[in-house]
Amino acid sequence: MVIVSDSSTTRCAWADDNTAAVVSFSPATVNLDLAAKETRRIHQAMRTPVI
């Protein structure tokens, strides 16, 4: 996972064998730890098989 923050947004991204995404958080003042945790939650949800 990659975390980038500038003056307007915080972005977390990942790429693995079958998924890739960028999650943006605005404003950039969002806590980086919380942004990473939320991105990990989204990543795990995307990798869960839909039954």
All heavy atoms as a GROMACS GRO file, in nm:
protein
  384
    1MET      N    1   0.084  -0.116   0.000
    1MET     CA    2   0.000   0.000   0.000
    1MET      C    3   0.090   0.123   0.000
    1MET      O    4   0.193   0.126   0.064
    1MET     CB    5  -0.090  -0.001   0.123
    1MET     CG    6  -0.189   0.110   0.125
    1MET     SD    7  -0.298   0.118   0.271
    1MET     CE    8  -0.342  -0.050   0.296
    2VAL      N    9   0.046   0.223  -0.072
    2VAL     CA   10   0.118   0.350  -0.080
    2VAL      C   11   0.025   0.459  -0.027
    2VAL      O   12  -0.093   0.462  -0.061
    2VAL     CB   13   0.156   0.382  -0.226
    2VAL    CG1   14   0.221   0.518  -0.237
    2VAL    CG2   15   0.245   0.273  -0.283
    3ILE      N   16   0.078   0.547   0.056
    3ILE     CA   17   0.000   0.659   0.108
    3ILE      C   18   0.067   0.788   0.066
    3ILE      O   19   0.187   0.806   0.087
    3ILE     CB   20  -0.011   0.654   0.262
    3ILE    CG1   21  -0.075   0.522   0.305
    3ILE    CG2   22  -0.090   0.774   0.314
    3ILE    CD1   23  -0.074   0.502   0.455
    4VAL      N   24  -0.011   0.879   0.006
    4VAL     CA   25   0.040   1.008  -0.039
    4VAL      C   26  -0.054   1.115   0.013
    4VAL      O   27  -0.176   1.100   0.010
    4VAL     CB   28   0.045   1.015  -0.194
    4VAL    CG1   29   0.092   1.150  -0.240
    4VAL    CG2   30   0.131   0.904  -0.250
    5SER      N   31   0.002   1.224   0.060
    5SER     CA   32  -0.080   1.334   0.108
    5SER      C   33  -0.025   1.464   0.054
    5SER      O   34   0.096   1.485   0.052
    5SER     CB   35  -0.083   1.336   0.261
    5SER     OG   36  -0.170   1.436   0.308
    6ASP      N   37  -0.114   1.552   0.008
    6ASP     CA   38  -0.074   1.687  -0.031
    6ASP      C   39  -0.170   1.785   0.034
    6ASP      O   40  -0.243   1.748   0.126
    6ASP     CB   41  -0.065   1.702  -0.183
    6ASP     CG   42  -0.199   1.680  -0.253
    6ASP    OD1   43  -0.304   1.700  -0.190
    6ASP    OD2   44  -0.197   1.644  -0.372
    7SER      N   45  -0.175   1.905  -0.013
    7SER     CA   46  -0.256   2.006   0.055
    7SER      C   47  -0.406   1.989   0.037
    7SER      O   48  -0.484   2.048   0.111
    7SER     CB   49  -0.216   2.146   0.006
    7SER     OG   50  -0.241   2.157  -0.132
    8SER      N   51  -0.450   1.905  -0.059
    8SER     CA   52  -0.594   1.893  -0.081
    8SER      C   53  -0.652   1.754  -0.053
    8SER      O   54  -0.767   1.744  -0.017
    8SER     CB   55  -0.628   1.935  -0.224
    8SER     OG   56  -0.561   1.851  -0.315
    9THR      N   57  -0.574   1.648  -0.073
    9THR     CA   58  -0.626   1.514  -0.051
    9THR      C   59  -0.519   1.420   0.005
    9THR      O   60  -0.400   1.446  -0.007
    9THR     CB   61  -0.678   1.449  -0.182
    9THR    OG1   62  -0.570   1.439  -0.274
    9THR    CG2   63  -0.792   1.526  -0.242
   10THR      N   64  -0.566   1.314   0.064
   10THR     CA   65  -0.481   1.202   0.102
   10THR      C   66  -0.524   1.085   0.016
   10THR      O   67  -0.643   1.059   0.002
   10THR     CB   68  -0.500   1.168   0.251
   10THR    OG1   69  -0.457   1.278   0.329
   10THR    CG2   70  -0.420   1.044   0.291
   11ARG      N   71  -0.428   1.016  -0.045
   11ARG     CA   72  -0.460   0.904  -0.133
   11ARG      C   73  -0.383   0.780  -0.088
   11ARG      O   74  -0.265   0.788  -0.057
   11ARG     CB   75  -0.423   0.937  -0.277
   11ARG     CG   76  -0.507   1.049  -0.333
   11ARG     CD   77  -0.464   1.093  -0.470
   11ARG     NE   78  -0.329   1.148  -0.477
   11ARG     CZ   79  -0.295   1.271  -0.442
   11ARG    NH1   80  -0.386   1.352  -0.393
   11ARG    NH2   81  -0.172   1.312  -0.453
   12CYS      N   82  -0.453   0.669  -0.083
   12CYS     CA   83  -0.392   0.540  -0.055
   12CYS      C   84  -0.416   0.453  -0.178
   12CYS      O   85  -0.523   0.458  -0.238
   12CYS     CB   86  -0.456   0.473   0.066
   12CYS     SG   87  -0.438   0.564   0.220
   13ALA      N   88  -0.316   0.374  -0.215
   13ALA     CA   89  -0.329   0.291  -0.335
   13ALA      C   90  -0.267   0.154  -0.312
   13ALA      O   91  -0.181   0.137  -0.226
   13ALA     CB   92  -0.259   0.359  -0.452
   14TRP      N   93  -0.317   0.057  -0.391
   14TRP     CA   94  -0.256  -0.076  -0.390
   14TRP      C   95  -0.272  -0.137  -0.528
   14TRP      O   96  -0.354  -0.095  -0.608
   14TRP     CB   97  -0.319  -0.167  -0.285
   14TRP     CG   98  -0.453  -0.221  -0.325
   14TRP    CD1   99  -0.479  -0.330  -0.406
   14TRP    CD2  100  -0.580  -0.168  -0.291
   14TRP    NE1  101  -0.614  -0.348  -0.422
   14TRP    CE2  102  -0.679  -0.248  -0.351
   14TRP    CE3  103  -0.621  -0.060  -0.215
   14TRP    CZ2  104  -0.814  -0.224  -0.338
   14TRP    CZ3  105  -0.756  -0.036  -0.202
   14TRP    CH2  106  -0.850  -0.118  -0.262
   15ALA      N  107  -0.191  -0.236  -0.555
   15ALA     CA  108  -0.202  -0.319  -0.675
   15ALA      C  109  -0.150  -0.456  -0.637
   15ALA      O  110  -0.045  -0.469  -0.576
   15ALA     CB  111  -0.123  -0.261  -0.790
   16ASP      N  112  -0.229  -0.558  -0.667
   16ASP     CA  113  -0.184  -0.695  -0.643
   16ASP      C  114  -0.221  -0.781  -0.763
   16ASP      O  115  -0.245  -0.727  -0.871
   16ASP     CB  116  -0.237  -0.750  -0.510
   16ASP     CG  117  -0.388  -0.746  -0.498
   16ASP    OD1  118  -0.458  -0.753  -0.601
   16ASP    OD2  119  -0.438  -0.738  -0.386
   17ASP      N  120  -0.227  -0.910  -0.746
   17ASP     CA  121  -0.249  -1.001  -0.859
   17ASP      C  122  -0.374  -0.972  -0.941
   17ASP      O  123  -0.374  -0.986  -1.062
   17ASP     CB  124  -0.255  -1.146  -0.812
   17ASP     CG  125  -0.121  -1.193  -0.759
   17ASP    OD1  126  -0.018  -1.132  -0.793
   17ASP    OD2  127  -0.120  -1.291  -0.683
   18ASN      N  128  -0.484  -0.932  -0.874
   18ASN     CA  129  -0.608  -0.914  -0.950
   18ASN      C  130  -0.687  -0.790  -0.913
   18ASN      O  131  -0.799  -0.774  -0.958
   18ASN     CB  132  -0.697  -1.039  -0.935
   18ASN     CG  133  -0.735  -1.065  -0.792
   18ASN    OD1  134  -0.694  -0.993  -0.702
   18ASN    ND2  135  -0.814  -1.168  -0.769
   19THR      N  136  -0.633  -0.702  -0.832
   19THR     CA  137  -0.702  -0.576  -0.802
   19THR      C  138  -0.601  -0.462  -0.798
   19THR      O  139  -0.484  -0.482  -0.767
   19THR     CB  140  -0.776  -0.579  -0.666
   19THR    OG1  141  -0.680  -0.597  -0.561
   19THR    CG2  142  -0.882  -0.686  -0.662
   20ALA      N  143  -0.650  -0.344  -0.829
   20ALA     CA  144  -0.571  -0.222  -0.816
   20ALA      C  145  -0.670  -0.109  -0.792
   20ALA      O  146  -0.778  -0.108  -0.850
   20ALA     CB  147  -0.489  -0.195  -0.941
   21ALA      N  148  -0.634  -0.018  -0.705
   21ALA     CA  149  -0.724   0.093  -0.676
   21ALA      C  150  -0.651   0.206  -0.606
   21ALA      O  151  -0.543   0.187  -0.550
   21ALA     CB  152  -0.839   0.046  -0.588
   22VAL      N  153  -0.713   0.321  -0.613
   22VAL     CA  154  -0.669   0.439  -0.538
   22VAL      C  155  -0.790   0.487  -0.461
   22VAL      O  156  -0.898   0.502  -0.517
   22VAL     CB  157  -0.619   0.551  -0.632
   22VAL    CG1  158  -0.584   0.675  -0.552
   22VAL    CG2  159  -0.500   0.503  -0.713
   23VAL      N  160  -0.773   0.510  -0.332
   23VAL     CA  161  -0.880   0.561  -0.247
   23VAL      C  162  -0.839   0.701  -0.204
   23VAL      O  163  -0.730   0.720  -0.151
   23VAL     CB  164  -0.902   0.469  -0.124
   23VAL    CG1  165  -1.014   0.523  -0.038
   23VAL    CG2  166  -0.928   0.326  -0.167
   24SER      N  167  -0.925   0.798  -0.229
   24SER     CA  168  -0.895   0.938  -0.194
   24SER      C  169  -0.976   0.981  -0.074
   24SER      O  170  -1.095   0.948  -0.063
   24SER     CB  171  -0.927   1.031  -0.312
   24SER     OG  172  -0.843   1.003  -0.420
   25PHE      N  173  -0.912   1.056   0.012
   25PHE     CA  174  -0.977   1.112   0.130
   25PHE      C  175  -0.959   1.262   0.125
   25PHE      O  176  -0.849   1.312   0.100
   25PHE     CB  177  -0.912   1.058   0.258
   25PHE     CG  178  -0.922   0.909   0.273
   25PHE    CD1  179  -0.824   0.827   0.219
   25PHE    CD2  180  -1.029   0.851   0.337
   25PHE    CE1  181  -0.833   0.689   0.231
   25PHE    CE2  182  -1.040   0.714   0.350
   25PHE     CZ  183  -0.940   0.632   0.296
   26SER      N  184  -1.068   1.334   0.148
   26SER     CA  185  -1.062   1.479   0.146
   26SER      C  186  -1.135   1.531   0.268
   26SER      O  187  -1.241   1.478   0.302
   26SER     CB  188  -1.127   1.531   0.019
   26SER     OG  189  -1.113   1.669   0.009
   27PRO      N  190  -1.086   1.623   0.340
   27PRO     CA  191  -0.963   1.700   0.315
   27PRO      C  192  -0.839   1.621   0.352
   27PRO      O  193  -0.847   1.515   0.415
   27PRO     CB  194  -0.980   1.822   0.406
   27PRO     CG  195  -1.058   1.770   0.521
   27PRO     CD  196  -1.154   1.668   0.462
   28ALA      N  197  -0.725   1.676   0.317
   28ALA     CA  198  -0.597   1.609   0.340
   28ALA      C  199  -0.564   1.599   0.489
   28ALA      O  200  -0.470   1.531   0.526
   28ALA     CB  201  -0.485   1.682   0.267
   29THR      N  202  -0.641   1.665   0.572
   29THR     CA  203  -0.613   1.662   0.715
   29THR      C  204  -0.655   1.531   0.780
   29THR      O  205  -0.637   1.512   0.899
   29THR     CB  206  -0.684   1.779   0.788
   29THR    OG1  207  -0.824   1.771   0.761
   29THR    CG2  208  -0.628   1.912   0.742
   30VAL      N  209  -0.711   1.438   0.701
   30VAL     CA  210  -0.750   1.308   0.756
   30VAL      C  211  -0.626   1.240   0.813
   30VAL      O  212  -0.517   1.251   0.759
   30VAL     CB  213  -0.821   1.222   0.649
   30VAL    CG1  214  -0.723   1.175   0.543
   30VAL    CG2  215  -0.889   1.104   0.711
   31ASN      N  216  -0.643   1.172   0.924
   31ASN     CA  217  -0.534   1.101   0.989
   31ASN      C  218  -0.482   0.990   0.897
   31ASN      O  219  -0.560   0.909   0.847
   31ASN     CB  220  -0.588   1.042   1.121
   31ASN     CG  221  -0.486   0.964   1.196
   31ASN    OD1  222  -0.440   0.859   1.150
   31ASN    ND2  223  -0.450   1.014   1.313
   32LEU      N  224  -0.352   0.986   0.872
   32LEU     CA  225  -0.296   0.889   0.778
   32LEU      C  226  -0.316   0.746   0.825
   32LEU      O  227  -0.340   0.656   0.744
   32LEU     CB  228  -0.147   0.917   0.754
   32LEU     CG  229  -0.114   1.049   0.686
   32LEU    CD1  230   0.037   1.062   0.666
   32LEU    CD2  231  -0.185   1.061   0.554
   33ASP      N  232  -0.309   0.722   0.954
   33ASP     CA  233  -0.331   0.588   1.008
   33ASP      C  234  -0.475   0.543   0.980
   33ASP      O  235  -0.498   0.430   0.938
   33ASP     CB  236  -0.300   0.584   1.157
   33ASP     CG  237  -0.306   0.444   1.213
   33ASP    OD1  238  -0.241   0.354   1.157
   33ASP    OD2  239  -0.376   0.425   1.314
   34LEU      N  240  -0.570   0.632   1.003
   34LEU     CA  241  -0.710   0.599   0.975
   34LEU      C  242  -0.734   0.577   0.826
   34LEU      O  243  -0.809   0.488   0.787
   34LEU     CB  244  -0.802   0.708   1.029
   34LEU     CG  245  -0.808   0.721   1.181
   34LEU    CD1  246  -0.895   0.840   1.221
   34LEU    CD2  247  -0.860   0.593   1.244
   35ALA      N  248  -0.670   0.657   0.742
   35ALA     CA  249  -0.684   0.640   0.597
   35ALA      C  250  -0.630   0.504   0.554
   35ALA      O  251  -0.692   0.434   0.474
   35ALA     CB  252  -0.611   0.753   0.522
   36ALA      N  253  -0.517   0.464   0.610
   36ALA     CA  254  -0.459   0.334   0.577
   36ALA      C  255  -0.550   0.220   0.623
   36ALA      O  256  -0.570   0.123   0.550
   36ALA     CB  257  -0.321   0.321   0.640
   37LYS      N  258  -0.605   0.231   0.743
   37LYS     CA  259  -0.694   0.127   0.794
   37LYS      C  260  -0.820   0.115   0.710
   37LYS      O  261  -0.866   0.004   0.679
   37LYS     CB  262  -0.730   0.155   0.941
   37LYS     CG  263  -0.615   0.129   1.034
   37LYS     CD  264  -0.652   0.162   1.178
   37LYS     CE  265  -0.531   0.140   1.270
   37LYS     NZ  266  -0.559   0.181   1.408
   38GLU      N  267  -0.878   0.228   0.669
   38GLU     CA  268  -0.998   0.225   0.586
   38GLU      C  269  -0.967   0.166   0.449
   38GLU      O  270  -1.045   0.088   0.394
   38GLU     CB  271  -1.058   0.365   0.573
   38GLU     CG  272  -1.182   0.372   0.489
   38GLU     CD  273  -1.302   0.296   0.547
   38GLU    OE1  274  -1.295   0.247   0.662
   38GLU    OE2  275  -1.402   0.283   0.475
   39THR      N  276  -0.853   0.202   0.393
   39THR     CA  277  -0.813   0.147   0.264
   39THR      C  278  -0.792  -0.004   0.274
   39THR      O  279  -0.834  -0.079   0.186
   39THR     CB  280  -0.686   0.216   0.213
   39THR    OG1  281  -0.713   0.356   0.200
   39THR    CG2  282  -0.642   0.161   0.078
   40ARG      N  283  -0.731  -0.051   0.382
   40ARG     CA  284  -0.713  -0.194   0.401
   40ARG      C  285  -0.848  -0.264   0.410
   40ARG      O  286  -0.869  -0.371   0.354
   40ARG     CB  287  -0.631  -0.223   0.526
   40ARG     CG  288  -0.607  -0.373   0.546
   40ARG     CD  289  -0.504  -0.402   0.651
   40ARG     NE  290  -0.377  -0.338   0.628
   40ARG     CZ  291  -0.283  -0.383   0.545
   40ARG    NH1  292  -0.305  -0.491   0.474
   40ARG    NH2  293  -0.170  -0.319   0.531
   41ARG      N  294  -0.945  -0.202   0.478
   41ARG     CA  295  -1.079  -0.260   0.489
   41ARG      C  296  -1.143  -0.272   0.350
   41ARG      O  297  -1.202  -0.376   0.316
   41ARG     CB  298  -1.167  -0.175   0.581
   41ARG     CG  299  -1.305  -0.236   0.606
   41ARG     CD  300  -1.399  -0.136   0.672
   41ARG     NE  301  -1.434  -0.027   0.583
   41ARG     CZ  302  -1.518  -0.034   0.480
   41ARG    NH1  303  -1.576  -0.148   0.450
   41ARG    NH2  304  -1.546   0.072   0.407
   42ILE      N  305  -1.130  -0.168   0.270
   42ILE     CA  306  -1.186  -0.169   0.135
   42ILE      C  307  -1.116  -0.277   0.051
   42ILE      O  308  -1.180  -0.353  -0.021
   42ILE     CB  309  -1.172  -0.030   0.069
   42ILE    CG1  310  -1.262   0.070   0.143
   42ILE    CG2  311  -1.204  -0.036  -0.080
   42ILE    CD1  312  -1.235   0.214   0.108
   43HIS      N  313  -0.985  -0.286   0.062
   43HIS     CA  314  -0.909  -0.386  -0.012
   43HIS      C  315  -0.955  -0.526   0.025
   43HIS      O  316  -0.979  -0.610  -0.063
   43HIS     CB  317  -0.760  -0.369   0.017
   43HIS     CG  318  -0.673  -0.471  -0.048
   43HIS    ND1  319  -0.600  -0.561   0.024
   43HIS    CD2  320  -0.649  -0.495  -0.179
   43HIS    CE1  321  -0.533  -0.639  -0.060
   43HIS    NE2  322  -0.560  -0.601  -0.184
   44GLN      N  323  -0.970  -0.552   0.152
   44GLN     CA  324  -1.015  -0.686   0.196
   44GLN      C  325  -1.156  -0.715   0.147
   44GLN      O  326  -1.186  -0.827   0.105
   44GLN     CB  327  -1.006  -0.696   0.348
   44GLN     CG  328  -0.863  -0.701   0.397
   44GLN     CD  329  -0.852  -0.692   0.548
   44GLN    OE1  330  -0.944  -0.650   0.616
   44GLN    NE2  331  -0.736  -0.730   0.599
   45ALA      N  332  -1.243  -0.615   0.147
   45ALA     CA  333  -1.381  -0.635   0.099
   45ALA      C  334  -1.382  -0.665  -0.051
   45ALA      O  335  -1.462  -0.748  -0.097
   45ALA     CB  336  -1.464  -0.511   0.129
   46MET      N  337  -1.294  -0.603  -0.126
   46MET     CA  338  -1.288  -0.627  -0.271
   46MET      C  339  -1.239  -0.768  -0.301
   46MET      O  340  -1.276  -0.827  -0.401
   46MET     CB  341  -1.197  -0.526  -0.340
   46MET     CG  342  -1.254  -0.388  -0.347
   46MET     SD  343  -1.146  -0.275  -0.436
   46MET     CE  344  -1.154  -0.343  -0.600
   47ARG      N  345  -1.156  -0.823  -0.216
   47ARG     CA  346  -1.099  -0.955  -0.239
   47ARG      C  347  -1.186  -1.068  -0.184
   47ARG      O  348  -1.155  -1.183  -0.203
   47ARG     CB  349  -0.959  -0.962  -0.180
   47ARG     CG  350  -0.865  -0.864  -0.252
   47ARG     CD  351  -0.722  -0.879  -0.215
   47ARG     NE  352  -0.673  -1.016  -0.213
   47ARG     CZ  353  -0.625  -1.082  -0.318
   47ARG    NH1  354  -0.625  -1.025  -0.436
   47ARG    NH2  355  -0.579  -1.205  -0.305
   48THR      N  356  -1.296  -1.034  -0.116
   48THR     CA  357  -1.386  -1.134  -0.064
   48THR      C  358  -1.476  -1.185  -0.177
   48THR      O  359  -1.541  -1.104  -0.245
   48THR     CB  360  -1.473  -1.075   0.050
   48THR    OG1  361  -1.386  -1.025   0.150
   48THR    CG2  362  -1.566  -1.178   0.107
   49PRO      N  363  -1.479  -1.317  -0.199
   49PRO     CA  364  -1.565  -1.370  -0.306
   49PRO      C  365  -1.711  -1.335  -0.284
   49PRO      O  366  -1.761  -1.340  -0.172
   49PRO     CB  367  -1.545  -1.521  -0.297
   49PRO     CG  368  -1.419  -1.541  -0.220
   49PRO     CD  369  -1.407  -1.422  -0.129
   50VAL      N  370  -1.779  -1.299  -0.391
   50VAL     CA  371  -1.922  -1.272  -0.386
   50VAL      C  372  -1.994  -1.404  -0.410
   50VAL      O  373  -1.971  -1.471  -0.510
   50VAL     CB  374  -1.961  -1.168  -0.492
   50VAL    CG1  375  -2.111  -1.145  -0.489
   50VAL    CG2  376  -1.886  -1.039  -0.470
   51ILE      N  377  -2.079  -1.440  -0.318
   51ILE     CA  378  -2.150  -1.569  -0.328
   51ILE      C  379  -2.295  -1.546  -0.366
   51ILE      O  380  -2.359  -1.458  -0.326
   51ILE     CB  381  -2.141  -1.647  -0.196
   51ILE    CG1  382  -1.995  -1.676  -0.167
   51ILE    CG2  383  -2.222  -1.775  -0.204
   51ILE    CD1  384  -1.970  -1.742  -0.033
   0.00000   0.00000   0.00000
